[in-house]
Amino acid sequence: MVVDAPVCDHWLITARTAGQENDSHGLSVFLVKADHPGITVKSYRLHDGHLAADLVIENAELPPEALIGDADTAYPAIMQALAATNAALAAEAAGLIQALNDATLEYLKTRKQFGVAIGTFQALQHRMADMAIAAEQATSMALLAAISQAGDDPQDRIIKGAAARVLLAKLSRHVGEEAVQLHGGMGVTDELVVPHYFKRVTVLNSQYGDADFHLQRYSDSLLTQQNNQSPA
């Protein structure tokens, strides 16, 4: 799945040019035109409405100038690109969480039952307080991931980016579900922003790996970092 592939002029395509499956060495990246012979684009829309596509590559021959950088050595750059992407998606998720909170709080202030705003009900106030705490946690973690991208330690960038994706997946799902429930039946209608935001965080949490994938990435990278720091 390649997000926004149908509207791209070029793609960055990773291919194995040496080594065996699962080897970090032997990966290369190529810049390929969208109309290159041998590549078929199967377009569709994701749950949140974004365009995406599967690229089917059959007998596509690329010129030498399509190679970006040195052959067989792209793995470190790919990992750093993934770390930066994780930081960016964490920031988007944090923003969506805050937007869901704002919309829900406004609804609780205006929706009335028994002659009073439902936001005066203590049980709903408790749930809204938990959502506000989640928003603060999400913002803090997204900032940590973003700041780490300016650091000198490439392993730390991977660790912080993966950690952010794991926590943001949990927080955004919780806040999204609460926002829908607190809106009642209106929470699943297209007239409100809440269901659209919830769809977006649902798709976002599976882009470039789900929470389980990033938790494994976090664990592996943390172990690698500790081994590198251990005295010989």
Stockholm file with secondary structure:
# STOCKHOLM 1.0

chainA/1-232         MVVDAPVCDHWLITARTAGQENDSHGLSVFLVKADHPGITVKSYRLHDGHLAADLVIENAELPPEALIGDADTAYPAIMQALAATNAALAAEAAGLIQALNDATLEYLKTRKQFGVAIGTFQALQHRMADMAIAAEQATSMALLAAISQAGDDPQDRIIKGAAARVLLAKLSRHVGEEAVQLHGGMGVTDELVVPHYFKRVTVLNSQYGDADFHLQRYSDSLLTQQNNQSPA
#=GR chainA/1-232 SS CEETGGGCSEEEEEEECSSCTTCSTTEEEEEEETTCTTEEEEEEECTTSCEEEEEEECSCCCCGGGEESSTTBCHHHHHHHHHHHHHHHHHHHHHHHHHHHHHHHHHHHHCEETTEEGGGSHHHHHHHHHHHHHHHHHHHHHHHHHHHTTSSCHHHHHHHHHHHHHHHHHHHHHHHHHHHHHHGGGGGSTTSHHHHHHHHHHHHTTTTSCHHHHHHHHHHHHHHHHHHHSCC
#=GC SS_cons         CEETGGGCSEEEEEEECSSCTTCSTTEEEEEEETTCTTEEEEEEECTTSCEEEEEEECSCCCCGGGEESSTTBCHHHHHHHHHHHHHHHHHHHHHHHHHHHHHHHHHHHHCEETTEEGGGSHHHHHHHHHHHHHHHHHHHHHHHHHHHTTSSCHHHHHHHHHHHHHHHHHHHHHHHHHHHHHHGGGGGSTTSHHHHHHHHHHHHTTTTSCHHHHHHHHHHHHHHHHHHHSCC
//
